[in-house]
């Protein structure tokens, strides 16, 4: 039976992670317009629609801090 660690270490999809950290950080929001981690407001009409409080842009990505940092090259 496969576990979550086996799915993360598939060579075909991403770089293989030898050291997978269980503590990946809290859930964060990344605004594609501001290009930084931001605070958001939730749109009441749509379930997973977030709005950046800084620029009122709707292109917000949700994920763990470590994933956003590695995927969007945040320092």
C-alpha positions as CSV (number, residue, x, y, z in Angstrom):
1,X,0.0,0.0,0.0
2,X,1.4,3.4,-0.9
3,X,1.5,6.2,1.5
4,X,1.7,10.0,1.0
5,X,5.5,10.0,1.2
6,X,5.7,7.6,-1.8
7,X,3.5,10.0,-3.9
8,X,5.7,13.0,-3.1
9,X,8.8,11.1,-4.2
10,X,7.7,10.3,-7.7
11,X,10.6,11.2,-10.0
12,X,8.4,11.8,-13.0
13,X,6.5,14.7,-11.6
14,X,9.0,16.9,-9.5
15,X,12.4,16.8,-8.1
16,X,12.7,13.9,-5.6
17,X,12.6,15.1,-2.0
18,X,14.9,13.0,0.2
19,X,14.0,15.0,3.3
20,X,10.3,15.6,3.5
21,X,9.4,17.9,6.4
22,X,6.2,17.2,8.2
23,X,6.1,20.9,9.4
24,X,5.6,22.8,6.1
25,X,4.3,26.0,7.7
26,X,0.9,27.4,8.0
27,X,-1.6,28.0,5.1
28,X,-0.6,31.1,3.3
29,X,-2.0,33.1,0.3
30,X,0.1,34.4,-2.6
31,X,-1.1,37.2,-4.9
32,X,0.0,36.8,-8.5
33,X,-0.3,40.6,-9.1
34,X,1.5,41.7,-6.0
35,X,4.0,38.8,-6.2
36,X,4.1,38.3,-2.4
37,X,2.4,36.6,0.5
38,X,-0.7,38.7,1.4
39,X,-3.7,38.8,3.6
40,X,-7.0,38.0,1.9
41,X,-10.8,38.4,2.2
42,X,-13.1,35.6,1.4
43,X,-15.7,36.2,-1.3
44,X,-19.1,35.4,0.4
45,X,-20.7,34.4,-2.9
46,X,-18.1,31.8,-4.0
47,X,-16.7,29.1,-1.7
48,X,-13.0,29.2,-2.8
49,X,-12.7,32.7,-4.1
50,X,-10.2,34.9,-2.2
51,X,-9.5,38.6,-2.8
52,X,-6.2,40.2,-2.1
53,X,-6.7,43.0,0.5
54,X,-3.7,44.9,-0.9
55,X,-4.7,45.3,-4.6
56,X,-8.2,43.7,-4.7
57,X,-7.0,41.1,-7.3
58,X,-8.7,37.7,-7.4
59,X,-5.8,35.7,-8.7
60,X,-4.8,34.4,-5.3
61,X,-3.1,31.0,-4.8
62,X,-3.6,29.1,-1.5
63,X,-1.0,26.7,-0.1
64,X,1.5,26.0,2.6
65,X,4.2,28.5,3.1
66,X,7.0,26.1,2.1
67,X,5.2,25.1,-1.1
68,X,4.5,28.7,-2.1
69,X,8.1,29.6,-1.3
70,X,9.5,26.9,-3.5
71,X,7.0,27.2,-6.4
72,X,7.0,31.0,-6.7
73,X,10.7,31.6,-5.8
74,X,9.8,33.7,-2.7
75,X,12.8,34.7,-0.6
